[in-house]
Amino acid sequence: MKMIGKLVTLLLNIVFLQYMMVEPFPLFILQSLTYQGMLLLCVSSVVTYCFKESRFEAILRSVSYSMAVFISIISWILLIPVDEDGLWTIKNHFFHTLNTIYCIVCIYATPQQWRKRDWKYPLLYGILYVLYNILQQNKGHSAIYPFLDFVNNYYLAWLIVGLSAVLIPSCHLGLCSSNSKLWRN
């Protein structure tokens, strides 16, 4: 089963690099939570399969897997395409569906260290992302997502932040529960 995880990891990284290579402004798009989430997932997957399990790897997995599930849920609920080509493209499914499928396959493929108390790390990542957006918008930059527009859509933005503050830890706890049910001794 570990070999399946390694092959899926290799495929995930190759496809992500391919998408990054064709982007006209690859560093600019990393401001988007979707691309950040996929980059985190790729880094986490390489660390998982190339190094011994460590606390750093467990925290990185906690953040990347939880954010992948969160991004999938939020993007499909709000019908957010990854680019102007729309919802039903391979690229959109790669960033908004296959990321979560990858996490599930990895949880099934290999036993992993998950701690319920690590819910704070993905939540902290989400908080830092919101603070970054607020700072950028206060500097005059436009909102990356219309539902996180703290200048023109103040109440909607804070509603989304509040819902996310519940959903992100819930994603982490759901992954913990799935892992513990699968790999009980």
N, C-alpha and C positions, 0 to 999 in steps of 0.2 A: 504493500500500500504506500510505503514511503516513496517508492519510485514514481507512482502516479502523482503524488504531491510535487515531486521535483520536476516532472514533465510539464505539469500544469503551470508551475512557477516560471519555468523557462518560456513557455508560450505567452504567459501574461506579460513578462518583461519585454519580449520581442515585439509584441503588438503595441505596447505602450510606447516603446522607443520609436516604432514606425510612425505612430500618430504624432509624436513630438517632432520628428524630423520633417514632417510636411506642414507643420504649423508655421505661419509667416512670422509670428512673434512668440516663440516658445516660452520665454521668461515672463512675458506679460500675462499669458494665459494661466501661469501658475498662481496668479492671484485668485483664480476661481477655486472654490472648495472642491469641485469635482476633480480637477486636475491634481490638486494637492493631495486629495484622498487617494487617487490612483498612484501618485508618486510614493506616498507613505506605504501603500500596500506593496509596491514593487521593492522598496528598500527593505521592508519587513520580511518579505518572502526570501530575499537573498540572504539576509542575516539569519533567518531561521534555518535554511538549508546549508549554509556555509560555515556556521560557527556553532560551538556548543551552546546549549540553552543557558541563558543568563537572565538576570533580573532586567537588564536593559532590553533584551530581546522580548521578554514577556510584556514589558510596558509598551514597547513599540508595536507589538502584535495587538495588544489591547486597544491602543489608539487607532491603528490602521484598520483593523477588522470592524471595530465599533463604528468608525466613521464611514466605512464602506457601506455597511448596512443602513446607517442613518441617511447617507446620500441617496441610496437606492429608494428608500421609503419616501423621503421628502421630494425627490425629483419626480417620482411617479404620482404621488398625491397631488403635487402642484403642476404636473405635466410640463416640466422644464426640460427642453431639449439641450443637448450638449453644444450644439451650434445651430446655425440658420437652416440646416438641411432637415430639421424636424425630429420627431420622436421615434420614427420607425426605421432609423438607419442602423447599420451595423455598428457604427461608431457610438451612437447613443446607447445601444444595448451593451457595448463593451464597457462604457463608463458608468452606466446606471443599472445594469442587471448582472452582467458577468462578474463584476467586482464582488458582489455578494455571493454568487454561486462559487467563485473561487474560495472565499472564506469557508463556506460550508464544506466544500470538497477537502480542504486542508484539515478542518476539524475532524472529518471522517477518516482521513488518510493517516494521520499521526496523532498520538496523544500529545497534548500541549498543556503547559502550565497556565492555568487561569485562576485569578483571585477575584472574588466578588468585590473586595474593597478597592480594587484598581479602577472602579468606575470614575474616580476623580480625574484620571489622566485624559480620557477622551473628552470629558466635560471641560477640563482646563484648556484643551486644544480648541474646543468650540468657543470658549470665552475669549481666548486670544484672537481667534479669527474675527469675532464680532468687534473687539476693540480695534483691531487693525482697520476694519471697514469704517468704523466711526472716525478714527483719526484721518483716514484717507478722504472721507467725505467732508470733514471739517477743513481740510486743506484745499477743498474745491474740486476734488475728483468726483466723477459721477459714480453712482452705486453700481456694483457688478451685477447684482440681482435686484429687480424692482421691489421685491418683498423685503429686502434689507436696506431700503433707502431711508436712512435716519434723518434726512433733510426734508424730503417731500412726502414720505409715507411713514411718519414717525410712529403712529399707533400700530400699524400693521407690522412694522419692523420689530417693535418690542413684543408684540403678540407671537411672532415667529420665534424670537429669542426665548420667550417663556416656554413655548411648546418644545423647542429644541432642548431646553434645560431638563425637561422630563424625558424626552425621547432618546437622547444620547446615552444617559446612564441605563435606560431600559434596554437599549440595543446591547450594551456591554453585559448586563445581567442575563439577557437571553442567550448570548453566546456562551457565557459561563455555565449556565444551566445545561445547554446542549452538550458541551464538552464533558461535564461531569456525568451526565446520563450515559454518554457513549463509552467513557473510559473508566467506569467504576471498577475497582479491583475486587 
